[in-house]
Amino acid sequence: MSEPADTKATKYVGWGIGLAMMPVVAWGACVTKVLDPNEMVGLLFWAASCVAALIGIGFGFAAFRRGKSIGLIAVLLGLVTPVATFFLGIDL
């Protein structure tokens, strides 16, 4: 059973935005001391979340190609959040 293209594109937008925001989750975990930003695990979690943001860019672009212009928000967030959280993390 196949889903309509509009439903699939909407799911792509949701996944894209969710994955693109993962660096913010990693930054929040370090700020609240759930993860120690001075340990390797904090860096690895942030790096993995940056990879997730790149995947979110792909989902956003796929949604845009299917006619959902809001998919560009996922692309923009996926590009901005890793850079922003890197510079926010320097102060930790």
C-alpha positions in Angstrom: 0.0 0.0 0.0 1.5 3.3 -1.1 1.1 6.6 0.7 0.1 9.7 -1.2 3.0 12.0 -2.2 1.7 14.8 0.0 1.7 12.6 3.1 5.2 11.3 2.4 6.5 14.8 1.9 5.0 15.9 5.2 6.7 13.1 7.0 10.0 14.1 5.3 9.6 17.6 6.6 9.0 16.3 10.2 11.9 14.0 10.1 14.1 16.7 8.5 13.3 19.3 11.1 13.7 16.8 13.9 17.1 15.6 12.8 18.3 19.1 12.0 17.6 20.1 15.6 19.7 17.3 17.1 22.8 19.6 17.6 20.6 21.8 19.8 19.7 18.8 21.8 23.4 17.9 22.2 24.2 21.5 23.2 21.4 21.5 25.8 22.7 18.2 27.2 26.1 19.8 27.7 24.7 23.0 29.2 22.5 21.2 31.7 25.5 18.9 32.6 23.7 15.8 31.5 26.9 15.3 29.4 30.2 16.7 30.3 31.3 19.0 27.5 35.0 18.5 28.5 34.8 14.7 28.0 35.1 12.8 24.7 31.5 11.5 25.0 30.2 15.1 24.8 32.2 15.7 21.6 31.1 12.4 20.1 27.5 13.0 20.8 27.7 16.5 19.3 29.5 15.0 16.2 26.8 12.3 15.8 24.1 15.0 16.1 25.8 17.0 13.3 25.6 13.9 11.1 21.9 13.6 12.0 21.6 17.3 10.9 23.1 16.4 7.6 20.6 13.6 7.2 17.9 16.1 8.1 19.1 18.3 5.2 18.5 15.4 2.9 15.0 14.9 4.2 14.2 18.6 3.8 15.5 18.6 0.3 13.4 15.5 -0.5 10.3 17.2 0.8 11.1 20.3 -1.2 11.5 18.2 -4.3 8.0 16.7 -3.6 6.4 20.1 -3.5 6.6 21.1 0.1 8.4 24.4 0.2 8.6 24.2 4.0 11.2 21.5 3.5 13.7 24.4 3.0 13.3 25.1 6.7 14.8 21.7 7.5 17.6 22.4 5.0 18.3 25.8 6.6 18.2 24.4 10.2 20.5 21.6 9.2 23.0 24.1 8.0 22.8 26.5 10.8 22.4 24.4 14.0 25.8 22.7 13.9 27.6 26.0 13.4 25.6 27.8 16.0 26.0 25.1 18.6 29.7 24.9 17.9 30.1 28.6 18.7 27.7 28.3 21.7 29.8 25.4 23.0 33.0 27.3 23.0 31.9 29.2 26.1 31.2 26.1 28.1 
